[in-house]
């Protein structure tokens, strides 16, 4: 069965193909189908195309593959989390020696959460219980996930040396490995379609709680400096949260680069601001997008002038 994200991507592509050559067209870089960024990017591309900014999605193996392409100006837009963007701008971690100083922020897309998930009847109740268990690692096509898992383990006083590392390639493959019984937990974005898929397949999932104590948060931030711990409350359609559960949070961003024209970035920001219902219809987790909170003070990250113009008009600038 074709899911909503795929239908949105097809519709966005059709809109692009039908657009006259003289009209403006732009690209949106995402990870492969099944990933959070693919579904979100497809929804944004559909809404942008429906509102006068022809946009096509272009899937890559993962953010570490397409962020450098975006930074070089070879594609106009892309989706990445705050941590990936932070490292890319500075040329650190998985971008060591390959700084992307031309990356710019368009908007905060959603507050973004991540967590370890296990079956609802798993004997693993806390992240500390992962000691000695099989845990996904390496993420060769999505290196930021290796860091996120490392930070999550640190929150529980653990490291990769305390678990049995199971090498995986992509984010979806880490969920697939768990569904096949090859790992004892998997790490994924909260609210992602893949989590719902595994939840349905295995008869229910449960997120492992993070420790919100200052000491545990500080240990996590040694690996994931932009992250905080916030409580995720149960809601309809949200897999893995039968009760309120503390989880990792930071921002997911719509990015561009300094070469993109101010009016193009302004137009995308304005379209997103005025079309939350349509965005949410394309990808349910975009319910977390707040048109009145499109800016956030993120040290080390720079907004595009076109975005600043729109945010100033909507009284969201300077960022707080």
WOTA-V457679 format. One record per backbone hydrogen bond with DSSP energy under -0.5 kcal/mol. CO is the residue of the C=O (numbers start at 1). NH is the residue of the N-H. If there is no record, write none. Layout:
# WOTA-V457679
CO,NH
CO,NH
This chain:
# WOTA-V457679
3,7
4,8
5,9
6,10
7,11
8,12
9,13
10,14
11,15
12,16
13,17
14,18
15,19
16,19
20,23
24,54
26,56
27,77
28,58
29,79
30,60
32,35
35,39
36,40
37,41
38,42
39,43
40,44
41,45
42,46
43,47
44,48
45,49
46,50
47,51
48,51
48,53
49,52
52,54
54,26
56,28
58,30
60,32
62,65
62,66
63,67
66,70
67,71
68,72
69,74
69,75
70,73
77,29
78,255
80,253
81,85
82,86
83,87
84,88
85,89
86,90
87,91
87,92
88,100
91,97
92,95
93,96
95,98
100,103
102,258
104,256
105,304
107,109
107,254
110,252
112,250
113,190
114,248
115,188
116,208
117,186
118,206
119,122
123,125
125,209
126,129
127,130
128,131
130,133
133,135
133,164
134,184
134,185
135,166
137,139
137,168
139,142
142,145
142,146
143,146
143,147
144,148
145,149
146,150
147,151
148,152
149,153
150,154
151,155
152,156
153,156
153,158
154,157
159,162
160,163
162,132
163,165
164,135
165,167
166,137
168,140
169,141
170,174
171,174
171,175
172,176
173,177
174,178
175,179
176,180
177,182
177,183
178,181
186,117
188,115
189,192
192,196
193,197
194,198
195,199
196,200
197,201
198,202
199,203
199,204
204,120
206,118
209,127
210,212
213,217
214,218
215,219
216,220
217,221
218,222
219,222
220,223
220,224
224,227
228,230
228,249
230,247
231,233
232,245
235,238
237,239
238,241
240,207
245,232
246,210
247,230
248,114
249,228
250,112
251,82
252,109
252,110
253,80
253,255
254,106
254,107
255,78
256,104
257,260
261,265
262,266
263,267
264,268
265,269
266,270
267,271
268,272
269,273
270,274
271,275
272,275
275,279
276,280
277,281
278,282
279,283
283,286
284,287
285,288
286,289
289,291
290,293
294,108
296,298
298,301
302,105
304,307
304,308
305,309
306,310
307,311
308,312
309,313
310,314
311,316
311,317
312,315
